[in-house]
Amino acid sequence: MNRIKKLIPYLTFCSILWAQFDTPVTLTATEKEPMRSGEVASIIVEARMDPEWRIYALRNQGSGPVASKVTLTGDVVKKQGLVLEDKPQVKYDDAFETTTRTHHGGTSFEAPFLIKENTTPGAYAVDVAVLYQVCNATLCYPPNVETMQATVNVISGSTRAEFTEMLPNTDKVTTINTGDLNLDDAISEGFFPFILLALSMGFLALLTPCVFPMIPITVSFFIKRGETKKGNPLSNALIYTLGIVATFSILGLVLALTLGASGANQLAANPWVNLFIAGLFIYFSFSLFGMYEIDLPESIKQFSLRQESRDGNVGTIFMAVTFTLTSFTCTVQFVGLLLVAASQGQWFWPMVGMIVFSAAFASPFFFLALFPQYLSNLPKSGSWLNSTKVVMGFLELAAAFKFLSNSDLVWQWGFFSHNIVLAIWSVLMILCGVYLLGQIRFPHDSVVEFLSAARLTMSVLFLTFGLYLASGLFGQRIHGLIYSYLPPQLSTSASGKSGGYSYQEGLTWYKDLEKAFSVAKDNNQPIFVDFTGYTCTNCRWMEVNMFIEPEIKERFKQMNLVQLYTDGGPKHKENQLYEIERFGTAALPYYVILSPNDEIISTFPGMTRNLNEFIDFLDAGLEGSTL
């Protein structure tokens, strides 16, 4: 809204210019070729202008400039199809503060339409209306609608079935796929551009919250492995990294083949898998404390001991598999497209994409695995290295409750709730701070006779962090990154009964798409669909960082809001299938805006830290629903 206000003087100046100068755009409309009654004919609209001028593409403009639009009417026009255009230039526009798609120096549009059945052969006039906005480097003309006529020749003959299909017209809504990917387009660019795309997507995935829990896990595991002198540090790090790449690629594709495109999500969200990972982290944490005598299930203890006692690499590979399972809790858009393609029978491109993506994704963990092993070999490393292990043990124990809460959410126990997990984390961080002060000793610890500056600083940081977490129990807002690892808070209705999981005070979130459509038909507002998951950390991040912004809330109030869970709940399988079949992805989170008539207005894949980008997406949905 503020951007529109800024543009008002600019557009006023442009309207004055419009009155003084003729448009620099010349339009012509001609028939592509004669067709028969009941078949699809096309009008070719040619737009010509000097090279310094540009007009905007038909779709995907976001907020700001007016997208071009071609409308056909006439006695022979039964229904108009999707208008096609040349490939536009995509570039960020400083004047409109958004990414625009433009045609420079001219372009052509192909507007198909279905000829009415039983139309007698002959020549017919079709009215063509073209909406466009033209700009150069220094000024923009106001949007203009130019009308003309094209002659269409209907020839004799029976209707041919191969000429009766056309894409449905979506020009009446502003379709925007902000940051979206098209796998076919990416493949068509060639092998090396596809590799670069996969690499860039892998490095970008490192910025998502799903990665962070595995950092202390990796460091602590390889500190312990370095102490036991099992294997060469370089080979251990390589095996760990290659194990992540291999299991991520092979397991992801096998799951897609056997369980469908959402197979990886299903495995990561499986409550038994999450319980297993939680149990594994709890065992590792107590082993870092030096307390192997803790009474754990004998089968888990013996299995872990067998892996650690071997001089081979089974234990390292075992940790790589654990890493892969945790990373599958957030399937980013690129991986979601690859898994859909694999589930449909493609192999080469999904395999190449998964290997390259996972290689970029795993690369930092090579160094996280390498350095702790060398640290273990440093002289006089025993005392401070043991303290480091204990600190990592506290962090692993905290991570375990994240996975316990995942199982709780899917099974809906309500035991490991938001406040319970927050309280446990607070206690663990405070205990870690007290330990660093030397007030708690574990079996392999020495007496702390002198507090170094580094140890005292770390203790203060952990104590402060623990108290900060505790403040969240009394209404203090916790930072969004931390909040995203916590279970969502329960909301209650006016009657005091639980109303399900809600992330927005004052907003109604439906859990059923049909209910949202019935409401949308009454209020004529668009539908915002949030494909989410109980165990999806990136989904939580968006909910507690992006959805709470006042600008976002203002736009949400003009929509009907729906959350469709794909990893748990009564209709999660139907929601999975709906996302995959209609939108061609299994990514979480994934956002869609639909019109009350179930037309796709805009889509937005994954999480973003760019508030303006998400606002553009919502604005496109609101503007498109009014056209």
C-alpha positions in Angstrom: 0.0 0.0 0.0 2.9 2.4 0.8 4.4 1.7 -2.5 1.2 2.6 -4.3 1.1 5.9 -2.4 4.7 6.6 -3.5 3.8 5.9 -7.1 0.7 8.3 -7.2 2.8 11.4 -8.2 4.7 9.3 -10.6 1.6 8.0 -12.3 0.1 11.5 -12.4 3.1 12.8 -14.2 2.8 9.9 -16.6 -0.9 10.6 -17.3 0.0 14.2 -18.3 2.6 12.8 -20.7 0.0 10.4 -22.1 -2.2 13.3 -23.1 0.6 15.0 -25.0 2.2 12.1 -26.8 0.9 9.2 -28.9 1.6 5.8 -27.6 5.0 4.4 -28.8 3.4 0.9 -29.3 1.9 -0.2 -32.6 -0.5 -3.2 -32.5 -1.8 -5.4 -35.2 -4.0 -8.5 -34.9 -4.2 -11.2 -37.6 -5.5 -14.7 -37.9 -2.9 -17.5 -37.5 -4.6 -19.9 -39.9 -8.2 -20.9 -41.0 -9.9 -23.5 -38.8 -13.1 -25.4 -38.8 -16.3 -25.1 -36.7 -15.7 -26.5 -33.2 -11.9 -26.2 -33.5 -9.4 -23.9 -31.8 -8.3 -20.9 -33.8 -5.7 -18.3 -32.8 -5.3 -14.6 -33.2 -1.7 -13.3 -33.4 -1.2 -9.9 -31.8 2.0 -8.2 -32.8 3.3 -5.3 -30.6 6.1 -3.1 -32.2 8.0 -0.3 -30.5 11.5 1.2 -30.5 14.1 -0.8 -28.6 14.2 1.6 -25.6 10.5 0.9 -24.8 9.1 -2.1 -23.0 5.7 -3.6 -22.2 5.0 -6.0 -19.4 4.3 -9.7 -19.8 0.9 -11.3 -19.4 1.4 -12.9 -16.0 3.7 -13.0 -12.9 4.1 -9.3 -12.4 3.5 -9.2 -8.7 2.4 -5.8 -7.3 3.3 -2.6 -9.2 3.2 -2.6 -13.0 0.1 -3.7 -14.9 0.4 -7.0 -16.7 -0.6 -7.1 -20.3 -3.9 -8.8 -21.2 -5.5 -9.9 -24.5 -9.3 -10.4 -24.6 -11.3 -11.8 -27.6 -15.0 -11.3 -28.2 -17.2 -12.0 -31.2 -20.0 -14.1 -32.7 -17.8 -17.1 -33.3 -15.9 -17.0 -30.0 -17.3 -19.7 -27.7 -14.4 -19.7 -25.1 -11.0 -18.1 -24.9 -7.9 -20.1 -24.0 -4.7 -19.2 -22.3 -2.8 -16.5 -24.2 0.8 -17.4 -25.0 3.7 -15.1 -25.3 7.4 -14.9 -26.1 9.9 -15.5 -23.3 10.1 -12.3 -21.3 13.1 -10.7 -19.5 13.0 -11.1 -15.8 14.6 -8.3 -13.8 14.2 -6.4 -10.5 12.6 -3.0 -11.1 13.8 -0.3 -8.6 10.9 2.0 -9.5 8.2 -0.6 -8.7 10.3 -2.3 -6.0 9.5 -5.8 -7.4 10.6 -8.3 -9.9 9.0 -7.6 -13.3 8.8 -9.6 -16.6 9.0 -7.4 -19.7 9.2 -7.5 -23.5 11.7 -5.0 -25.0 11.3 -3.5 -28.5 8.3 -5.6 -29.4 6.7 -9.0 -29.0 3.8 -11.2 -30.1 0.9 -12.8 -28.3 -1.0 -15.8 -29.5 -4.6 -15.8 -28.2 -6.5 -19.1 -28.9 -10.2 -19.4 -28.8 -12.8 -22.1 -29.5 -15.0 -21.6 -32.5 -18.6 -22.2 -31.8 -20.1 -25.5 -33.1 -22.3 -25.4 -36.2 -20.7 -22.1 -37.4 -21.2 -21.9 -41.1 -18.0 -21.4 -43.3 -17.1 -17.8 -44.0 -15.2 -14.8 -42.8 -16.0 -13.4 -39.3 -14.9 -10.4 -37.3 -13.3 -10.9 -33.9 -12.9 -8.0 -31.5 -9.5 -7.9 -29.9 -8.8 -5.7 -26.8 -5.2 -5.4 -25.6 -4.4 -3.9 -22.2 -0.8 -2.9 -21.8 1.5 -0.5 -20.0 4.6 0.8 -21.8 7.7 2.2 -20.1 11.3 3.3 -20.9 14.2 4.0 -18.6 12.8 7.4 -17.5 9.0 7.3 -17.7 5.9 5.1 -17.9 2.6 5.7 -19.7 -0.5 4.9 -17.8 -2.2 1.6 -18.6 -4.0 1.7 -22.0 -6.6 -0.5 -23.6 -6.5 -0.6 -27.4 -9.1 -2.3 -29.5 -9.0 -3.6 -33.1 -10.6 -6.2 -35.2 -9.2 -9.4 -36.8 -10.8 -11.4 -39.6 -11.2 -15.1 -38.9 -12.0 -17.5 -41.7 -14.0 -20.6 -40.8 -13.5 -23.3 -43.5 -15.8 -26.2 -44.3 -15.3 -29.7 -42.9 -16.1 -31.8 -39.9 -14.4 -31.0 -36.5 -11.0 -32.6 -36.0 -10.5 -34.0 -32.5 -6.8 -33.1 -32.5 -7.7 -29.4 -32.8 -10.2 -29.1 -30.0 -7.9 -28.9 -26.9 -6.5 -25.7 -25.4 -5.2 -24.6 -22.1 -7.8 -22.9 -19.9 -7.7 -19.1 -19.7 -6.1 -17.8 -16.5 -5.6 -14.3 -17.8 -8.6 -13.1 -15.8 -6.4 -13.7 -12.7 -2.9 -12.5 -12.0 -1.0 -15.7 -11.8 2.4 -15.3 -10.0 4.7 -18.1 -9.1 7.1 -16.2 -6.8 10.5 -17.9 -6.7 8.8 -21.1 -8.1 10.8 -23.7 -10.1 9.7 -25.6 -13.2 11.7 -28.8 -13.5 11.0 -29.2 -17.2 12.3 -25.7 -17.8 15.4 -26.3 -15.7 16.1 -29.5 -17.6 15.6 -27.8 -21.0 18.3 -25.3 -20.1 20.9 -28.1 -20.4 23.1 -30.3 -18.2 25.4 -27.7 -16.7 22.8 -25.1 -15.9 20.8 -27.8 -14.2 23.9 -28.8 -12.2 24.4 -25.1 -11.2 20.8 -24.9 -10.1 21.0 -28.0 -8.0 24.2 -26.7 -6.4 22.7 -23.3 -5.6 19.5 -24.9 -4.2 21.7 -27.2 -1.9 23.6 -24.2 -0.5 20.4 -22.2 0.0 18.9 -25.2 1.9 21.7 -24.8 4.5 20.0 -21.5 5.6 16.9 -23.4 6.7 16.4 -24.2 10.4 16.2 -27.9 9.7 20.0 -28.1 9.4 21.0 -26.6 12.8 20.1 -29.5 15.2 22.7 -31.7 13.4 25.6 -29.3 14.0 26.2 -30.3 17.7 25.3 -33.9 16.9 28.0 -34.0 14.2 30.6 -32.2 16.4 30.0 -34.4 19.4 30.1 -37.7 17.5 33.4 -36.9 15.9 35.0 -35.6 19.1 34.3 -38.9 20.6 35.5 -40.8 17.5 38.7 -38.7 17.6 39.3 -39.7 21.2 39.0 -43.4 20.4 41.4 -43.0 17.5 39.1 -45.0 15.2 40.1 -44.4 11.6 41.8 -41.6 9.9 40.2 -38.2 10.5 40.1 -37.3 6.8 38.7 -40.7 5.7 36.1 -40.5 8.5 34.9 -37.0 7.4 34.8 -38.2 3.7 32.8 -41.3 4.6 30.4 -39.2 6.7 29.9 -36.7 3.9 29.6 -39.3 1.1 27.2 -41.3 3.4 24.9 -38.3 3.6 25.0 -37.9 -0.2 24.4 -41.5 -0.9 21.6 -42.1 1.7 19.9 -38.8 0.8 19.9 -39.6 -2.9 19.2 -43.3 -2.9 16.8 -43.3 0.1 14.9 -40.3 -1.2 14.4 -41.8 -4.7 13.6 -45.3 -3.4 10.9 -43.8 -1.1 9.5 -41.8 -4.0 9.3 -45.0 -6.1 7.7 -47.1 -3.3 5.6 -44.6 -1.3 5.1 -41.8 -3.8 6.6 -38.3 -4.0 5.8 -37.7 -0.3 7.6 -40.8 0.8 10.6 -38.9 2.3 8.2 -36.7 4.2 6.3 -39.7 5.4 9.4 -41.4 6.8 10.7 -38.2 8.5 7.3 -37.5 10.0 6.8 -41.1 11.1 6.4 -41.0 15.0 8.4 -44.3 15.4 11.3 -42.9 13.4 11.2 -39.7 15.5 11.1 -41.8 18.7 14.1 -43.8 17.5 16.1 -40.6 16.7 15.2 -39.1 20.1 16.3 -42.3 21.9 19.5 -42.3 19.9 20.3 -38.7 20.9 19.4 -39.4 24.5 21.8 -42.3 24.5 24.6 -40.3 22.8 24.1 -37.4 25.3 24.5 -39.7 28.3 27.6 -41.3 26.7 29.0 -37.8 26.4 28.3 -37.3 30.1 30.4 -40.4 30.7 27.4 -42.3 32.2 27.1 -45.5 30.2 25.7 -47.2 33.2 22.4 -45.4 32.6 19.6 -48.0 32.4 18.7 -47.9 28.7 17.0 -50.6 26.7 19.6 -53.3 26.2 18.9 -53.7 22.5 19.7 -50.0 21.7 22.7 -50.0 24.0 24.2 -53.1 22.4 23.5 -52.0 18.9 25.2 -48.6 19.5 28.1 -50.2 21.3 28.6 -52.7 18.4 28.8 -49.8 15.9 31.3 -47.9 18.0 33.5 -50.9 18.7 34.2 -51.6 15.1 37.3 -50.2 13.4 35.3 -50.0 10.2 32.9 -47.3 9.1 29.5 -48.6 10.1 29.1 -46.1 12.9 29.9 -43.2 10.7 27.5 -44.3 8.0 24.9 -44.9 10.7 25.2 -41.2 11.7 25.0 -40.2 8.1 21.6 -42.0 7.8 20.5 -40.2 11.0 21.4 -36.9 9.4 19.4 -37.7 6.3 16.3 -38.6 8.3 16.4 -35.3 10.2 17.0 -33.3 7.0 13.9 -34.9 5.3 11.7 -33.1 7.9 11.9 -30.1 5.5 11.6 -31.0 1.8 12.6 -27.8 0.0 11.0 -26.9 -3.4 13.8 -28.3 -5.6 13.8 -31.7 -3.8 10.0 -31.8 -3.9 10.0 -31.5 -7.7 12.7 -34.1 -8.0 10.7 -36.6 -5.9 7.5 -36.0 -7.9 9.4 -36.7 -11.1 10.9 -39.9 -9.6 7.5 -41.1 -8.5 6.3 -40.6 -12.1 9.0 -42.9 -13.5 11.9 -40.5 -14.3 15.3 -41.5 -13.1 18.2 -39.7 -14.7 17.5 -36.1 -13.9 16.1 -36.7 -10.3 19.2 -38.8 -9.5 21.6 -36.2 -10.8 19.7 -33.5 -9.0 19.6 -35.3 -5.7 23.3 -36.2 -5.8 24.4 -32.6 -6.6 21.9 -31.0 -4.2 22.9 -33.3 -1.3 26.6 -32.8 -2.1 26.3 -29.1 -1.7 24.0 -29.6 1.4 26.5 -31.9 3.1 29.7 -30.1 2.2 30.0 -27.9 5.4 29.5 -31.1 7.5 32.8 -32.5 6.1 34.6 -29.8 8.0 32.4 -30.1 11.1 33.4 -33.8 11.1 37.1 -33.2 10.4 38.1 -30.6 12.9 36.8 -32.2 16.1 38.9 -35.3 15.4 42.1 -33.2 15.1 41.1 -31.3 18.3 41.1 -34.6 20.1 44.7 -35.1 19.2 46.0 -31.8 20.6 48.3 -32.0 23.6 46.6 -31.4 27.0 43.2 -31.6 25.5 41.7 -33.9 28.0 40.1 -31.5 30.5 38.7 -28.8 28.2 37.7 -31.4 25.6 35.7 -33.4 28.2 33.9 -30.2 29.1 33.2 -29.6 25.5 31.7 -33.1 25.2 29.5 -32.5 28.2 28.2 -29.2 26.8 27.5 -31.0 23.5 25.7 -33.6 25.6 23.3 -31.0 27.0 22.6 -29.8 23.4 22.0 -33.3 22.2 19.6 -33.9 25.1 17.7 -30.7 24.1 17.5 -31.9 20.5 16.0 -35.2 21.6 13.0 -33.4 23.0 12.4 -31.8 19.5 12.0 -35.3 18.1 9.9 -36.5 21.0 7.6 -33.5 20.4 7.3 -34.5 16.7 5.9 -37.9 17.7 3.7 -36.2 20.2 2.3 -33.9 17.5 1.5 -36.7 15.1 -0.1 -38.9 17.7 -1.6 -35.8 19.4 -0.8 -36.9 22.9 -0.6 -33.3 24.2 2.2 -34.3 26.6 5.3 -32.7 25.1 3.5 -29.4 24.6 5.0 -26.1 23.8 5.4 -25.0 27.4 6.7 -28.4 28.6 9.5 -28.5 25.9 10.3 -24.9 26.5 10.6 -25.5 30.3 12.9 -28.6 29.7 15.1 -26.6 27.4 15.4 -23.8 29.9 16.4 -26.2 32.7 19.0 -27.9 30.5 20.6 -24.6 29.5 20.7 -23.4 33.1 22.2 -26.7 34.2 24.8 -26.4 31.4 25.7 -22.9 32.7 26.0 -24.2 36.3 28.2 -27.1 35.0 30.6 -24.7 33.4 30.9 -22.9 36.7 32.2 -26.2 38.2 29.1 -26.8 40.4 28.2 -30.1 38.6 30.7 -32.9 38.0 30.3 -35.9 35.7 32.4 -39.1 36.0 35.3 -38.0 33.8 35.5 -34.4 35.0 38.3 -32.9 37.0 37.8 -30.4 39.8 37.5 -26.9 38.5 40.0 -24.9 40.6 40.1 -21.9 38.4 37.5 -20.4 36.1 39.1 -19.2 32.8 37.7 -16.2 31.0 36.4 -18.4 28.2 34.7 -20.8 30.6 33.1 -18.0 32.6 31.9 -16.3 29.4 30.3 -19.5 28.1 28.7 -20.1 31.5 27.1 -16.6 31.5 25.9 -17.2 28.0 24.2 -20.5 28.8 22.7 -19.1 32.1 21.4 -16.0 30.3 20.0 -18.1 27.4 18.2 -20.5 29.9 16.6 -17.5 31.7 15.6 -16.1 28.4 13.9 -19.4 27.5 12.2 -19.4 30.9 10.8 -15.9 30.2 8.8 -17.4 27.3 6.8 -19.3 29.9 5.5 -16.0 31.2 4.4 -14.4 28.0 7.7 -13.0 26.7 8.1 -13.4 22.9 10.9 -15.9 22.1 13.0 -15.3 19.0 11.5 -16.8 15.9 14.4 -19.2 15.1 14.2 -20.8 18.5 10.4 -20.8 18.4 10.4 -22.7 15.2 11.9 -25.8 16.9 9.2 -25.8 19.6 5.8 -27.4 19.2 3.1 -24.9 18.3 1.0 -23.5 21.0 -2.5 -24.7 21.5 -5.3 -22.2 21.0 -8.6 -22.3 22.8 -12.0 -21.2 21.8 -14.3 -18.9 23.7 -15.7 -21.9 25.5 -12.3 -22.9 26.7 -12.1 -26.0 24.6 -9.0 -26.6 22.4 -9.5 -25.2 18.9 -6.5 -27.0 17.4 -3.2 -25.5 16.5 -3.4 -21.8 15.6 -0.6 -19.4 14.8 -2.6 -16.2 14.4 -4.6 -14.5 17.1 -7.8 -13.0 15.7 -7.7 -15.1 12.5 -9.7 -18.2 11.6 -7.7 -21.1 10.1 -9.8 -23.8 8.5 -8.5 -27.4 8.4 -10.8 -28.4 5.6 -10.6 -26.9 2.0 -14.2 -27.6 1.3 -15.3 -25.5 4.3 -13.1 -22.7 3.1 -14.7 -22.8 -0.4 -18.2 -22.7 1.1 -17.2 -19.6 3.1 -15.4 -18.0 0.1 -18.5 -18.2 -2.1 -20.3 -16.2 0.5 -17.7 -13.5 1.1 -16.1 -13.6 -2.4 -12.6 -13.5 -0.9 -9.6 -15.6 -2.1 -8.4 -18.7 -0.3 -4.9 -18.9 1.2 -3.8 -22.5 1.4 -0.9 -23.4 3.6 0.5 -26.9 3.0 2.3 -27.6 6.2 3.4 -30.4 8.5 3.5 -31.1 12.2 7.2 -32.0 12.0 8.2 -29.3 9.5 10.6 -26.8 11.1 10.6 -24.5 8.1 6.8 -24.3 8.4 7.0 -23.3 12.0 9.6 -20.6 11.1 7.3 -19.0 8.6 4.4 -19.1 11.1 6.2 -17.4 13.9 8.3 -15.0 11.8 6.4 -14.1 8.7 2.7 -14.7 9.5 2.9 -12.5 12.6 4.0 -9.3 10.8 1.3 -6.6 10.8 1.5 -6.2 7.0 0.9 -9.9 6.6 -2.0 -10.0 9.1 -3.6 -7.1 7.3 -3.7 -9.1 4.1 -4.7 -12.4 5.8 -7.8 -10.6 7.1 -8.9 -10.3 3.4 -8.6 -14.0 2.8 -10.0 -17.3 3.8 -7.2 -19.2 5.5 -6.6 -22.9 5.3 -3.9 -25.2 6.8 -3.6 -28.6 5.2 -1.3 -31.0 7.1 0.4 -33.6 5.0 2.2 -35.6 7.7 -0.6 -36.3 10.2 -4.2 -35.7 11.0 -7.4 -37.3 9.7 -6.9 -36.2 6.0 -3.2 -36.0 5.6 -3.0 -38.6 2.8 -5.7 -36.7 0.8 -3.8 -33.4 1.4 -0.5 -35.0 0.2 -2.2 -36.3 -2.9 -3.8 -32.9 -3.6 -0.6 -31.0 -3.4 1.3 -33.5 -5.6 -1.3 -33.9 -8.3 -2.5 -30.4 -8.6 0.7 -28.4 -7.9 3.3 -31.0 -8.9 5.4 -30.8 -5.7 5.8 -32.4 -2.3 7.6 -29.4 -0.7 6.8 -28.1 2.7 5.9 -25.4 3.3 4.1 -24.6 0.1 1.6 -21.7 -0.3 -1.2 -21.3 -2.8 -3.9 -18.6 -3.3 -7.1 -19.8 -5.0 -10.1 -17.8 -6.2 -13.5 -18.7 -4.9 -14.0 -20.5 -8.2 -11.0 -22.7 -7.5 -8.7 -21.0 -10.0 -5.0 -20.8 -9.1 -4.1 -17.1 -8.6 -0.6 -17.4 -7.2 1.8 -19.9 -5.6 4.8 -19.5 -3.3 7.3 -22.3 -2.5 9.1 -22.8 0.7 10.3 -20.3 3.4 11.6 -16.8 2.8 13.3 -14.2 4.9 12.2 -11.5 2.5 9.1 -9.8 3.9 8.5 -7.8 0.7 8.7 -10.9 -1.4 5.9 -12.6 0.6 3.8 -9.4 0.6 4.1 -9.2 -3.2 2.8 -12.8 -3.4 -0.2 -11.9 -1.2 -0.9 -8.7 -3.1 -0.9 -10.6 -6.3 -3.5 -13.0 -4.9 -5.7 -10.1 -3.6 -5.4 -8.2 -6.9 -6.0 -11.3 -9.0 -9.1 -12.2 -7.1 -10.7 -8.9 -8.1 -10.2 -9.2 -11.8 
